[in-house]
């Protein structure tokens, strides 16, 4: 379990690398590890709520639940306790796998439902993706990623969908025969966080069936969203039966040039 915790800590340090966003408070072979994460989540009326989350990872973790502490100057003590209880309920579903980042994403996505008096029992609901505005925002980017293969395809797809949803990224996971492409659209920092997750998480299995990290990944292209680019409203998984069908997807998205420069060569 120590190896799994160490890998999780490395991933967390890469994801929450900003000043004062992340700190290891203590480490002990007998008492485990305590980490503190500062983040923000959408509260009521879409107001950002700063959260301080402290996770105690006991020695047997992730085979046992982490200890969780929630504090915020914007929440009452009772609200903090409610958020903590809901996090622990969610953690029950993630036992045996490193879960800290999953829990952070979950609370970012569900805080408004937890706090809403009419949202009881709806904390698992998905937050609506923001409606794209007409002007192109400075932080909106498009990134095209190529994956070499997926052995554990069903689980891999679910993981990619979960990451995209949690980070509020839209786009496509595209399959054409052996070609696998991920087109991400959204805030550039969120895309960077996605790529860190993709490279540091054990998302697939190797030839022997053992869980492994994604090593065969390449970023083909990234750019700011331009006025001619289609704004995707959701993240979708699509399989294409022909190259022409895939080309039409890129053309509809205003990415015809991108297709010919970076995708067509993967087929030959």
Residue pairs with C-beta under 8 A, 6 or more apart in sequence:
1 59
1 60
1 61
1 62
1 63
2 29
4 62
4 98
5 33
5 57
5 61
5 62
5 98
7 98
7 200
7 202
8 98
8 100
8 101
9 24
9 33
9 35
10 200
11 98
11 101
11 196
11 197
11 200
11 201
12 22
12 35
12 37
12 100
12 101
13 22
14 196
14 200
15 22
15 101
15 193
15 196
15 197
16 22
16 37
16 38
16 39
20 38
21 37
21 38
21 39
22 35
22 36
22 37
22 38
23 35
23 36
24 33
24 34
24 35
25 34
25 35
25 36
25 54
26 33
26 34
27 33
27 34
29 59
30 59
31 58
31 59
32 56
32 57
32 58
32 59
32 61
33 56
33 57
34 54
34 55
34 56
34 57
35 54
35 55
35 57
35 100
36 52
36 53
36 54
36 55
37 52
37 53
37 54
37 55
37 100
37 104
38 50
38 51
38 52
38 53
39 50
39 51
39 53
39 104
39 107
39 108
40 48
40 49
40 50
40 51
40 108
41 48
41 49
41 51
41 107
41 108
41 109
41 111
41 112
42 48
42 49
42 108
42 111
42 112
42 127
43 49
43 74
43 111
43 112
43 115
44 112
44 115
44 116
46 112
47 74
49 72
49 74
49 75
49 111
50 72
50 73
50 74
51 70
51 71
51 72
51 83
51 107
51 111
52 70
52 71
52 72
53 68
53 69
53 70
53 87
53 103
53 104
53 107
54 67
54 68
54 69
54 70
54 71
55 66
55 67
55 68
55 100
55 103
56 66
56 67
56 68
56 69
57 66
57 100
58 64
58 66
58 67
62 94
62 95
62 96
62 97
62 98
62 99
63 95
63 96
64 95
65 88
65 91
65 92
65 95
66 91
66 99
66 100
68 84
68 87
68 88
68 91
68 103
69 84
70 80
70 81
70 83
70 84
70 87
71 80
72 79
72 80
75 83
75 115
79 115
82 114
82 115
83 107
83 111
83 114
86 107
86 110
86 114
86 123
87 103
87 106
87 107
90 102
90 103
90 106
91 99
91 103
94 102
94 103
101 197
102 162
105 162
105 163
105 166
105 167
106 166
107 114
108 166
109 126
109 127
109 165
109 166
110 123
110 124
110 125
110 127
112 119
112 127
113 119
113 122
113 123
113 124
113 125
113 127
114 123
116 122
119 125
126 165
127 168
129 168
129 170
129 233
129 234
130 168
131 233
132 231
132 233
136 224
136 225
136 226
136 227
137 225
138 224
139 187
139 188
139 189
140 185
140 186
140 187
140 188
140 224
140 225
141 185
141 186
141 187
141 188
141 191
141 222
141 223
141 224
141 225
142 171
142 183
142 184
142 185
142 221
142 222
142 223
142 224
142 225
142 229
142 255
143 183
143 184
143 185
143 191
143 195
143 219
143 221
143 222
144 181
144 182
144 183
144 184
144 219
144 220
144 221
144 222
144 258
144 262
144 263
145 181
145 182
145 183
145 184
145 195
145 198
145 217
145 218
145 219
145 220
146 179
146 180
146 181
146 182
146 217
146 218
146 219
146 220
146 266
147 180
147 181
147 182
147 214
147 216
147 217
148 180
148 216
148 217
149 178
149 180
149 204
149 216
150 156
150 157
150 180
150 204
151 204
151 205
151 206
151 207
152 204
152 205
155 203
156 203
156 204
157 173
157 237
159 201
159 203
160 173
160 182
160 203
161 173
161 235
161 237
163 169
163 194
163 197
163 198
164 170
164 171
164 184
164 194
164 235
165 235
167 186
167 187
167 190
167 191
167 193
167 194
168 186
168 187
168 190
169 184
169 185
169 186
169 187
169 190
169 191
169 194
169 235
170 184
170 185
170 186
170 231
170 232
170 233
170 234
170 235
171 182
171 183
171 184
171 185
171 186
171 232
171 235
171 236
172 181
172 182
172 183
172 232
172 235
172 236
172 237
172 238
172 249
173 180
173 181
173 182
173 235
173 236
173 237
173 238
174 180
174 181
174 182
174 183
174 238
174 239
174 240
174 246
174 249
175 237
175 238
175 239
175 240
176 239
176 240
176 242
176 243
176 245
176 246
176 267
179 246
179 263
179 266
179 267
181 220
181 263
183 232
183 253
183 255
184 191
184 194
185 225
185 229
185 231
185 232
191 222
195 219
198 214
198 217
199 213
199 214
199 217
200 213
201 213
201 214
202 211
202 212
202 213
203 213
203 214
204 211
204 212
204 213
204 214
205 211
205 212
206 212
220 262
220 263
221 258
221 261
221 262
225 231
226 254
228 254
229 253
229 254
229 255
230 252
230 253
230 254
232 253
238 249
240 246
240 249
243 267
246 259
246 263
247 256
247 259
247 263
250 256
250 258
250 259
250 263
251 259
